[in-house]
Amino acid sequence: MDNDVAIIGIGLHPFGRTDALSGQQQGAHAVREALKDAGIEWSGVGVAYGGSQDAGNADALGNLLGLTGIPFVNVANGCATGGSALASVIASIQAGVAEIGVAVGFDKHPRGAFNPRPRDWGLEDWYGETGMMLTTQFFALKTRRYMHEHDITEDALVCVAQRAFRNGALTPHAWRRRELGYDEIAQSMPVNLPLRKYMFCNPAEGGAALVLCSAKHARKYTDRPVIVKAAVMRTRHHGSFEVFNPGLAAAQAPAPTVTASRAAFEQAGVGPKDIDVIQLQDTDSGSELIHIAENGFCEHGEQEHLLRSGETAIDGRLPINTDGGCLANGEPVGASGLRQVIEICTQLRGEAGARQVPGKPRLGYTHVYGAPGVSAVTILQAG
Amino acid sequence: MKWNPLPRLACPDVVRLDGDVPVLIGSRCRHCGEIYFPASKGCTRCCATEMESHPIGSEGTLWSWTIQGFQPKAPYNGGESEQDFEPYGVGYVEMPGGVKVESRLTIADPERLVIGMPLTLTLLPYRKVAGEEPVFTYAFAPVEPDADVAPTA
């Protein structure tokens, strides 16, 4: 399409713990890597969007990259920060604001679970004080209910984690590179049952950046452009079961993931069966399990069979989280959504090495989900 | 158990006494009738803003559950030391009108928690600090607790 936008550069600061660098420094590193990949200078960038949750403003990266006077917009959309930045850069390029844009996400979280302030989320203090405002609890409660409704056993939760760490071990930049055995996962410490230690990702640090331009100019910069066929962000609906909800409505509504996914498939003019490689939000095993169906890749309840039979492995029919996802990479909230896009670009370019999906994948899919019920989906095509 | 008068509560606005029995209080949209817990200042279903106080009840069934296995950071203020922390149950309880209430549970034993089990509202002293009046929150308990099994939280 004439108005398509392409990714011409990808850059990552590996996720994990980098004590010597601030979150902003890791973000700037990712931008420099992406610029190098695209073969352009920071001075050639006309617009930038980015953000972090705990590591400050994205436009402060200008102090590290150069103060070129461009519109640099701070995005603060929780787990959808990267997805929102990407959608905004695309819209800017399509609107003619600039020829080249950058989307960047970075973060640096303290160790341990997130501890949000209830009032920031429109909630009363007691919800946090009495020990109910924890993301890990929500994931466990949603997973438990889902397993009950769709007759799924804890075996499926172990399978998700096992595959994540197996893929992580194949990924040079992953944080967790040790394969874990079935029993090691199944018997790890209960965190929020049915979810255990090795079924949860950890808050982490890192940076991820993309350089984009109009698809019609992409070949000036690279012979391996990736076309963004859809980039959609959606928020929750009345009645959907989301993070930080002291009460749920009587009638349930679909999650924002479902509406974001449907809109993205419609925008791209393709369906779930056309997708060759997939990134799904795997804050925890249960979330990925649910997201396989919410994104349309199987019917509710089919996941256990898919996971057991290896269909979601790198050489399976639905390769999911080929770099180990959040489970093996950790979750720097601002950067996590763009890490997914970078992994899909790497796969579509055929540069994923030991974890490369066979058969020259042409179409990829990314999905991020987070508090308080936001979801962002992209569909990417090898150019 | 009789709860009259009410003890010191972290959430005084969401619990009311009906005689000696605590009842959860939410709100109802005057326009479309949608019911909320806790009380909401606007209706996220129909976007109306005229809401009225509405009792949610004191009996329900377990809709989903987990056990909080680690001590939460602040703003949690249970006040115990890390060594004294005991895992506690948390669940969603489906109330007669269909609303699900997120709540502390009085038990934390995976063998005793079953989706669909009947539960009744009680009050739980979640913050017990020496030299301070304990602080309570609402919680749900099994309707007929096993006589031979002591609650673990």
Chai-1 contact restraints between the chains, C-beta under 6 A:
chainA,res_idxA,chainB,res_idxB,connection_type,confidence,min_distance_angstrom,max_distance_angstrom,comment,restraint_id
A,N115,B,K73,contact,1.0,0.0,6.0,A-B,restraint_1
A,W126,B,A10,contact,1.0,0.0,6.0,A-B,restraint_2
A,W126,B,C11,contact,1.0,0.0,6.0,A-B,restraint_3
A,G128,B,P75,contact,1.0,0.0,6.0,A-B,restraint_4
A,E129,B,A10,contact,1.0,0.0,6.0,A-B,restraint_5
A,E129,B,P75,contact,1.0,0.0,6.0,A-B,restraint_6
A,E129,B,N77,contact,1.0,0.0,6.0,A-B,restraint_7
A,T130,B,A10,contact,1.0,0.0,6.0,A-B,restraint_8
A,T130,B,Y126,contact,1.0,0.0,6.0,A-B,restraint_9
A,T130,B,T137,contact,1.0,0.0,6.0,A-B,restraint_10
A,G131,B,P72,contact,1.0,0.0,6.0,A-B,restraint_11
A,G131,B,Y76,contact,1.0,0.0,6.0,A-B,restraint_12
A,M132,B,V90,contact,1.0,0.0,6.0,A-B,restraint_13
A,M132,B,E102,contact,1.0,0.0,6.0,A-B,restraint_14
A,L134,B,P72,contact,1.0,0.0,6.0,A-B,restraint_15
A,Q137,B,T66,contact,1.0,0.0,6.0,A-B,restraint_16
A,Q137,B,V90,contact,1.0,0.0,6.0,A-B,restraint_17
A,A140,B,T66,contact,1.0,0.0,6.0,A-B,restraint_18
A,L141,B,S64,contact,1.0,0.0,6.0,A-B,restraint_19
A,L141,B,T66,contact,1.0,0.0,6.0,A-B,restraint_20
A,R144,B,S64,contact,1.0,0.0,6.0,A-B,restraint_21
A,R145,B,S64,contact,1.0,0.0,6.0,A-B,restraint_22
A,H148,B,I115,contact,1.0,0.0,6.0,A-B,restraint_23
A,P190,B,G69,contact,1.0,0.0,6.0,A-B,restraint_24
A,V191,B,G69,contact,1.0,0.0,6.0,A-B,restraint_25
A,N192,B,T66,contact,1.0,0.0,6.0,A-B,restraint_26
A,L193,B,T66,contact,1.0,0.0,6.0,A-B,restraint_27
A,L193,B,I67,contact,1.0,0.0,6.0,A-B,restraint_28
A,L193,B,P110,contact,1.0,0.0,6.0,A-B,restraint_29
A,H238,B,T44,contact,1.0,0.0,6.0,A-B,restraint_30
A,H238,B,R45,contact,1.0,0.0,6.0,A-B,restraint_31
A,P246,B,P38,contact,1.0,0.0,6.0,A-B,restraint_32
A,P246,B,E102,contact,1.0,0.0,6.0,A-B,restraint_33
A,G247,B,F37,contact,1.0,0.0,6.0,A-B,restraint_34
A,G247,B,V99,contact,1.0,0.0,6.0,A-B,restraint_35
A,G247,B,V101,contact,1.0,0.0,6.0,A-B,restraint_36
A,L248,B,K100,contact,1.0,0.0,6.0,A-B,restraint_37
A,A250,B,G98,contact,1.0,0.0,6.0,A-B,restraint_38
A,A250,B,V99,contact,1.0,0.0,6.0,A-B,restraint_39
